[in-house]
């Protein structure tokens, strides 16, 4: 009788030990997955989401370019997804973002030779900022016709504005898309899909001519991107007597300067298109 009791007691202990070991094994696997694989999956989700934002802002620029060219007052909508989805079962990996229309944070100033008169063009910007936990944070910005990708303290041009040389040594052309946000409809944050409504409210039918341009200054948070814009448009045309250079001594602006030993300067054909923009549901105006 005593031997049988001892045997039953041993079986119970073995069952408890096996259960504890199984629980420990499951916990170990969960910890390994959470510490090794979930961060990788999260980074992959965030990278895929930033690629999605890239495509959506490309569509936004395409819509604004069409409105600028056609001078059409029809309201257009472009959707932007804020944040990335969470990883199923583990209930983690969800990130959030913000979408805003920043007030008057881009100013393009044109100066002429022989006069103190300058021409100033202010514009709002449409900006998406990520809140990634693993993948590097990025911002996509539509500013005065340009699409800019900003990362850390650097920025690059992702989509060129309508700035080009029409006749080297004579004329440049620049169409400035002036974004104007509607009060109360300029900011959302969190997670979900939100529309950006844009509408052309005024477009000049002809270009205004600014003669003898000595420099163009862009006051912006993204001087590196605007330097790339000017350089890409002008680098192939460093002949016929006129040259250009950059003043990069300021952190909040880039200045492109034109010089000509014979005293001749570019004429700038400039056109301003005013676009009304609003974020979130409920179209106003």
Secondary structure in CASP SS format (residue, H / E / C, confidence):
PFRMAT SS
TARGET T0000
AUTHOR 0000-0000-0000
METHOD secondary structure of the structure
MODEL  1
X C 1.00
X H 1.00
X H 1.00
X H 1.00
X H 1.00
X H 1.00
X H 1.00
X H 1.00
X H 1.00
X H 1.00
X H 1.00
X H 1.00
X H 1.00
X H 1.00
X H 1.00
X H 1.00
X H 1.00
X H 1.00
X H 1.00
X H 1.00
X H 1.00
X H 1.00
X H 1.00
X H 1.00
X H 1.00
X H 1.00
X H 1.00
X H 1.00
X H 1.00
X H 1.00
X H 1.00
X H 1.00
X H 1.00
X H 1.00
X H 1.00
X H 1.00
X H 1.00
X H 1.00
X H 1.00
X H 1.00
X H 1.00
X H 1.00
X H 1.00
X H 1.00
X H 1.00
X H 1.00
X H 1.00
X H 1.00
X H 1.00
X H 1.00
X H 1.00
X H 1.00
X H 1.00
X H 1.00
X H 1.00
X H 1.00
X H 1.00
X H 1.00
X H 1.00
X H 1.00
X H 1.00
X H 1.00
X H 1.00
X H 1.00
X H 1.00
X H 1.00
X H 1.00
X H 1.00
X H 1.00
X H 1.00
X C 1.00
X C 1.00
X C 1.00
X C 1.00
X C 1.00
X E 1.00
X E 1.00
X E 1.00
X E 1.00
X E 1.00
X E 1.00
X E 1.00
X C 1.00
X C 1.00
X C 1.00
X C 1.00
X E 1.00
X C 1.00
X C 1.00
X C 1.00
X C 1.00
X E 1.00
X C 1.00
X C 1.00
X C 1.00
X E 1.00
X E 1.00
X E 1.00
X E 1.00
X E 1.00
X E 1.00
X E 1.00
X E 1.00
X E 1.00
X E 1.00
X E 1.00
X E 1.00
X E 1.00
X E 1.00
X E 1.00
X E 1.00
X E 1.00
X C 1.00
X C 1.00
X C 1.00
X C 1.00
X C 1.00
X E 1.00
X E 1.00
X E 1.00
X E 1.00
X E 1.00
X E 1.00
X E 1.00
X E 1.00
X E 1.00
X E 1.00
X E 1.00
X E 1.00
X E 1.00
X E 1.00
X C 1.00
X C 1.00
X C 1.00
X C 1.00
X C 1.00
X C 1.00
X E 1.00
X E 1.00
X E 1.00
X E 1.00
X E 1.00
X E 1.00
X C 1.00
X C 1.00
X E 1.00
X E 1.00
X E 1.00
X E 1.00
X E 1.00
X E 1.00
X C 1.00
X C 1.00
X E 1.00
X E 1.00
X E 1.00
X E 1.00
X E 1.00
X E 1.00
X C 1.00
X C 1.00
X E 1.00
X E 1.00
X E 1.00
X E 1.00
X E 1.00
X E 1.00
X C 1.00
X C 1.00
X C 1.00
X E 1.00
X E 1.00
X E 1.00
X E 1.00
X E 1.00
X E 1.00
X E 1.00
X E 1.00
X E 1.00
X E 1.00
X E 1.00
X C 1.00
X C 1.00
X C 1.00
X C 1.00
X C 1.00
X E 1.00
X E 1.00
X E 1.00
X E 1.00
X C 1.00
X E 1.00
X E 1.00
X E 1.00
X E 1.00
X E 1.00
X E 1.00
X E 1.00
X E 1.00
X E 1.00
X E 1.00
X E 1.00
X E 1.00
X C 1.00
X C 1.00
X C 1.00
X C 1.00
X E 1.00
X E 1.00
X E 1.00
X E 1.00
X E 1.00
X E 1.00
X E 1.00
X E 1.00
X E 1.00
X E 1.00
X E 1.00
X E 1.00
X C 1.00
X C 1.00
X C 1.00
X H 1.00
X H 1.00
X H 1.00
X H 1.00
X H 1.00
X H 1.00
X H 1.00
X H 1.00
X H 1.00
X H 1.00
X H 1.00
X H 1.00
X H 1.00
X H 1.00
X H 1.00
X C 1.00
X C 1.00
X C 1.00
X C 1.00
X E 1.00
X E 1.00
X E 1.00
X E 1.00
X E 1.00
X E 1.00
X C 1.00
X C 1.00
X C 1.00
X C 1.00
X C 1.00
X E 1.00
X E 1.00
X E 1.00
X E 1.00
X E 1.00
X E 1.00
X E 1.00
X E 1.00
X C 1.00
X C 1.00
X C 1.00
X C 1.00
X C 1.00
X E 1.00
X E 1.00
X E 1.00
X E 1.00
X E 1.00
X E 1.00
X E 1.00
X E 1.00
X E 1.00
X E 1.00
X E 1.00
X E 1.00
X E 1.00
X E 1.00
X C 1.00
X C 1.00
X C 1.00
X C 1.00
X C 1.00
X C 1.00
END
